[in-house]
């Protein structure tokens, strides 16, 4: 049975909460998504699997999970610095990064900005590569600017278990329903009641008035480490066509498309996703 260890990194803005597992093997840093997510939620099934032969590090992003309270906004630059803080605090020079959605965007961004510290990367339905038609973009920008729309109303709506279950089933999953679905809903409800149901600072800050402030596409060709992309073809948040284009822009990258799976493929089909990640990591050993 895998033993999880709790670790805290004190920062001027607050505390970074990190879950550690595994004592030996190559280090792997797991980066979760935004909204009703945290390191435990995203990686509950991957952490014990990898910990058999890897050193696993799973931080909660600022304002998620145990990384509360946190002063100031958790912007793109703050999240990049968070990755560096975790690696530095644990004395890790290079690691494989595995990231989902917002975490996928930060995985790609970190490989661009700090290539010397990234051994390999796995990006599951990564953000940071989207663009929208003008009218849709303006509506998203307006929502990002209004706390009533991006924080207050979502947090009110997801105080109740039926609404959380509906969201997980329709927005995060495709056609699959894992055996631990009820436990996932319960954990999401806890995160929502902590105030984590709204869009993140990173999501809100990535949308500029006329264009995306965070758009990694022009620099994807700079990534030189081995890269694996994993994408459900029923993902309603990140279109599979977008991830195909993203993977094609990264030299030598591979893409695995999972039929019938949604945005949270790592929880919807953990055995399948874990096997893909383990096989990819084994190539580097």
C-alpha positions, 0 to 999 in steps of 0.5 A: 500500500502506498504511503502518502506524505504531506509536505508544506512549502512556505511562500510569501503569499501562503503555503504550498501543499504537496503530496509525496509518494515513492522513495526511489526512481526518477521524479515525476511531478503531477500538475492538476487542472482548475476549478473543482480539482486538486492534486488528490482528485486528479491523481488519486489513481496515478500516484500509487501506480507510479510510486512503485518505481518513481518518486512522485510529487503532486502539489496543490496549485495556489488556492486549491486543496491544501494550498489555502489561504493564498494572498494575491492572484495565482497568475501564469507567472505565479504557477510557473514559479510554483513548479520551480519552487517545488522542484527547488525545495525538494532538490530535484534538478530535472523531472518528468511533468504530467499535467491535466488541462490547466496543468497541461498548459503549465507543463507545456509552458514550463518545458518552453521556459525551463527546458533544462529541468524537464526530462519528459512531459505528458499533457492530458487535454492541455489548455493554453492553446485555444482561440475563439470566434470574436463574439464568443471571446468577448463573452468569455472576457466579460465573464473573466472580468466579473467575479459574480459570473466566474466565482460567486454564481458557480460557487453557489450552484455547486454547493449541492451534490446533485449539481456537482454530480451532473457537472462531473458526468456531463462536463468532465466524463464522456461515455464512461462511468468509473466504479469510484464515481460517487467518491469522485463527486464527494471529493469535488463537492468538498473542493466546491464548498471550499470556494473552488467551483469557479474559474481559476485566476489562471483561466481568467487571466489567460483571456485578453480583451481581443486575444488570448494572453496565454497562447502557447502555440507560437512556441510549441516548436521549441519543446525538445523533450519527449512528449506524449499527449492524451485526449478523450474524443468526447472532451467538451472543454478541449476539442480533440482537433485542437490537441491534434494540432498542438501535438503536431506542433511539438517535434516528435510528440505522440498523441493518444486519442481515447474513444468515448472519453471526456476531459478527465480521462485520468479519472474516467479510465484510470487503468488505460491512462496509467498504462499509457503514462507508465509505458511512456516513462519506461522509454526513458529509463 
